[in-house]
Amino acid sequence: MAFNTTLPLKLEPYFSKELKAYRLNLTAGNLTEAWHHLERAHIIGQAYPYAHTSVHWEMLKFGIKIKSTKEIIGQIPRLLVGGVKSFVGQIPVGNPGGANVPPLKSFPISGDIQSIFREAGLDC
């Protein structure tokens, strides 16, 4: 069993880029595009407890901002358990993290994110 801790330095620029794009789009009112970048940040960081938890925190705040009861309620258990599952290496790979998808279902990872993982020397 692998115990993950922090986001590898090689993934940090990609993770940060997605969060920055999320915030810029959120500020501009481009909610669909903002959410897209938040989901991408989730996929990139989901194997690492701190990154994973921080994205679920942002998703919870997003749910509050758009007044989505489904997203708010859906994010609370993800926020509480997601980081623990990352720590012990038991994540649903490729899951975008929103309340609109089952929390334990794996999804295919897009080609460009697969390339990010390969460039960082990680399996996807």
C-alpha angles and dihedrals in degrees: 000000000000119000110209123196123165132012111270114252090241091060096043097085092051094046092048091047091056093048091048091050088048092054094044092051092044091052090048091051094246093137098169092051091043091054091048090058092045090054090050091050088051093053092047095046104031096101091060120069101219096044092043094050093045091055092050088050089054090047090052091050089047090053090051092048093053092038093238109161090188092056094044094050091041094052098052097073091038089053092049099044107023097081092049091052089050092051092056095039097247103128129138097245115233094010107150092215103231127129088245090076132055108268095227099043120109119220134196113269115234117250095247093053090046087055090052090054092046091049088052090050093246133132117244 
